Amino acid sequence: MINYNYYMIEVIIVMLKTSDAQRRAIAAYDSKFKRINTRIPPELYARMVKTGKSANTVIIEALEFYLSSKPDDCDKGPDK
């Protein structure tokens, strides 16, 4: 009798392995961006979902809009 659970585990393990080249490519891509984690009130999140855009897109557009109305000295952040 064939033990299918054993073979499923083998397939899942093989699928979870990431090659070194893939890891390097991901690291190179991620190095082009800064990562920000945020907490959003549920009401605001619901409004954001209704736009049909991704959370990332909405946040980037909101930041661009907000910062476009600020003076240039706002561009002097911790990295500059």
C-alpha angles and dihedrals in degrees: 000000000000117000101220093181090063092052092046090054090050091051093048092049091051091048093051095055114101120201121237090244091054091049091051091049091051091048091050091051094045092050089068092066141051117233121227125185117199141175117227126194111248093243092054091045091053090053090048092052090052090062089068091227127115118264089244093055094048092049093047092048091048092050092048091050093046095046093045089065094050127085119264093256085075086073091069099094132161091281095057 
